[in-house]
Amino acid sequence: MAVGPSVFAGVIPWLLTRWRVRRPVPGGTPARALGALLVGGGAVVLASSFVRFVTEGVGTPAPMAPPEKLVVGGIYRHVRHPMYVAMGAAVAGQALLLGRPRLLLYPVIAAVPVATFVRLHEEPVLVRRFGAQYEEYRRNVPGWLPRLRPWRPAAPPGGR
């Protein structure tokens, strides 16, 4: 389950940087502090998203053990794809921590195939699996840029 995020936000950035810090770090201490917040925040969002899949969805994000219920609680009330957003934030944070602005290109370039996969595979699977419940969720919760106020569904999740 954690293989994808570990590769995306761990192995590939390491291959690109070998975790070598550019000295002096562009932006200095403020950039490094923001980088640490992005890495830490990304890790928290990833962990809470996995927990939410298990507790609310009664499954996992992995295709071999998908959730039985549509996951719309917690961070999912703000953004539909928090795991992808969190991985991008973690990599951006690494770029700031290491002083490697070129590392920012990686999540930008990776966003194209990820968004294509989501649009052409994940979303149609969710429509088939959860129907009108997912359609309502998709209409109310943005995919990539979180809404400030949490969405509150008209009916409790799984209540349809």
Backbone torsions as a table, in degrees:
resi	resn	phi	psi	omega
1	MET	NA	-44.5	-177.4
2	ALA	-87.6	4.4	-178.1
3	VAL	-64.3	-48.4	-178.8
4	GLY	-57.2	-54.5	178.0
5	PRO	-61.4	-36.7	179.8
6	SER	-64.4	-39.8	178.3
7	VAL	-70.5	-48.3	-176.1
8	PHE	-64.0	-48.1	-173.1
9	ALA	-100.6	0.1	-179.5
10	GLY	-124.5	-66.4	-173.7
11	VAL	-64.7	-49.7	-176.4
12	ILE	-65.6	-45.4	175.2
13	PRO	-59.4	-36.3	177.0
14	TRP	-64.2	-43.4	178.5
15	LEU	-61.6	-34.2	-178.7
16	LEU	-79.1	-25.4	-173.6
17	THR	-125.8	-20.7	-171.6
18	ARG	54.8	22.8	-179.5
19	TRP	58.5	24.3	177.3
20	ARG	-79.3	129.8	-179.7
21	VAL	-88.3	129.6	174.8
22	ARG	-79.0	128.5	-179.1
23	ARG	-115.8	133.2	-8.4
24	PRO	-73.3	153.3	179.4
25	VAL	-71.8	123.8	176.5
26	PRO	-57.0	129.2	-178.6
27	GLY	90.1	-10.3	175.6
28	GLY	58.7	-146.5	-176.1
29	THR	-60.3	-41.7	178.5
30	PRO	-59.6	-40.7	178.9
31	ALA	-65.1	-41.7	179.4
32	ARG	-66.3	-38.1	178.2
33	ALA	-64.5	-44.1	176.9
34	LEU	-62.7	-40.5	177.3
35	GLY	-59.5	-43.9	178.8
36	ALA	-62.8	-40.2	177.5
37	LEU	-63.0	-42.0	179.9
38	LEU	-66.3	-42.5	178.4
39	VAL	-64.7	-48.4	-179.8
40	GLY	-64.1	-45.1	178.4
41	GLY	-62.2	-41.8	177.4
42	GLY	-60.0	-42.9	179.6
43	ALA	-64.1	-41.6	179.1
44	VAL	-64.2	-45.3	-180.0
45	VAL	-63.4	-42.8	177.9
46	LEU	-60.1	-49.0	-179.0
47	ALA	-61.9	-45.5	-178.6
48	SER	-67.0	-32.0	177.8
49	SER	-66.5	-43.4	177.5
50	PHE	-61.7	-44.5	179.1
51	VAL	-61.6	-41.4	-179.9
52	ARG	-61.7	-39.8	177.6
53	PHE	-60.5	-40.5	-178.6
54	VAL	-72.6	-48.3	-173.4
55	THR	-79.3	-44.2	-178.0
56	GLU	-89.5	-42.0	-175.6
57	GLY	-85.9	-14.7	-177.0
58	VAL	53.1	55.7	179.9
59	GLY	-178.7	-153.3	179.8
60	THR	-138.5	170.5	173.3
61	PRO	-74.5	-11.7	-177.6
62	ALA	-74.4	138.8	-178.4
63	PRO	-60.4	-26.8	-178.5
64	MET	-77.4	-13.5	177.0
65	ALA	-143.2	63.8	-175.1
66	PRO	-68.1	160.6	179.3
67	PRO	-67.5	147.5	176.4
68	GLU	-80.9	-28.1	-178.6
69	LYS	-120.2	150.1	177.0
70	LEU	-67.8	129.3	-179.2
71	VAL	-88.9	113.5	-178.6
72	VAL	-134.0	10.6	-178.6
73	GLY	-97.8	176.2	177.0
74	GLY	58.0	-133.5	-178.7
75	ILE	-62.9	-23.8	179.0
76	TYR	-68.0	-10.4	173.6
77	ARG	-78.8	-13.5	-178.5
78	HIS	-105.7	-33.9	-175.9
79	VAL	-152.2	139.1	-176.5
80	ARG	-74.0	-26.7	-174.3
81	HIS	-123.4	58.5	-174.0
82	PRO	-64.3	-29.5	-179.2
83	MET	-67.3	-42.3	178.2
84	TYR	-66.0	-42.8	179.3
85	VAL	-62.6	-42.6	-179.3
86	ALA	-64.1	-39.8	178.6
87	MET	-66.0	-40.8	176.6
88	GLY	-62.9	-40.7	178.4
89	ALA	-64.7	-41.1	179.9
90	ALA	-63.0	-41.5	179.0
91	VAL	-68.3	-41.0	176.2
92	ALA	-60.9	-39.6	176.8
93	GLY	-62.4	-39.3	177.2
94	GLN	-63.7	-39.8	178.5
95	ALA	-59.4	-41.9	179.3
96	LEU	-70.7	-42.8	179.4
97	LEU	-61.8	-40.9	-176.5
98	LEU	-87.8	-9.8	-176.4
99	GLY	68.9	36.5	-177.2
100	ARG	-118.6	79.3	-178.5
101	PRO	-56.5	-30.0	179.8
102	ARG	-62.8	-25.5	178.0
103	LEU	-63.9	-21.9	177.3
104	LEU	-65.2	-24.2	178.7
105	LEU	-66.0	-33.5	-177.0
106	TYR	-57.7	-55.1	179.4
107	PRO	-66.8	-28.7	178.0
108	VAL	-65.5	-46.5	178.6
109	ILE	-67.3	-41.6	-179.3
110	ALA	-66.5	-23.1	-178.6
111	ALA	-61.3	-30.8	-177.6
112	VAL	-65.6	-55.4	178.5
113	PRO	-66.8	-32.3	178.7
114	VAL	-64.8	-49.3	179.7
115	ALA	-63.0	-36.2	177.7
116	THR	-65.5	-43.9	178.0
117	PHE	-60.9	-44.9	-179.8
118	VAL	-61.0	-48.3	-176.7
119	ARG	-66.5	-42.9	-173.8
120	LEU	-91.3	-20.0	-178.8
121	HIS	-119.8	-61.3	-173.0
122	GLU	-60.1	-49.5	-176.6
123	GLU	-65.1	-43.3	175.5
124	PRO	-61.2	-36.0	177.0
125	VAL	-63.6	-43.5	179.6
126	LEU	-66.2	-37.0	176.8
127	VAL	-63.5	-45.4	179.0
128	ARG	-64.0	-39.2	-174.3
129	ARG	-78.1	-41.3	-172.4
130	PHE	-117.6	-3.8	172.5
131	GLY	53.4	-129.0	-174.6
132	ALA	-59.9	-32.2	179.5
133	GLN	-62.7	-43.7	178.1
134	TYR	-69.8	-39.3	179.0
135	GLU	-58.8	-43.9	177.7
136	GLU	-63.1	-43.8	178.4
137	TYR	-59.8	-46.5	-178.8
138	ARG	-63.5	-35.5	177.8
139	ARG	-67.6	-28.2	-171.8
140	ASN	-104.1	-18.4	-176.3
141	VAL	-122.6	123.0	-180.0
142	PRO	-66.5	152.3	-177.6
143	GLY	-75.4	-39.1	-167.4
144	TRP	-124.8	-33.5	179.6
145	LEU	-106.6	111.7	-173.6
146	PRO	-59.3	142.3	172.7
147	ARG	-80.3	149.1	-176.8
148	LEU	-72.0	-44.3	179.5
149	ARG	-94.6	136.7	-179.8
150	PRO	-67.1	140.4	175.0
151	TRP	-72.9	140.1	177.4
152	ARG	-120.9	110.3	-179.3
153	PRO	-64.6	151.0	179.2
154	ALA	-63.7	-38.7	178.8
155	ALA	-115.0	150.6	177.8
156	PRO	-60.6	146.2	178.9
157	PRO	-53.1	135.5	180.0
158	GLY	76.8	2.2	-176.4
159	GLY	-87.0	6.1	-178.3
160	ARG	-103.9	NA	NA
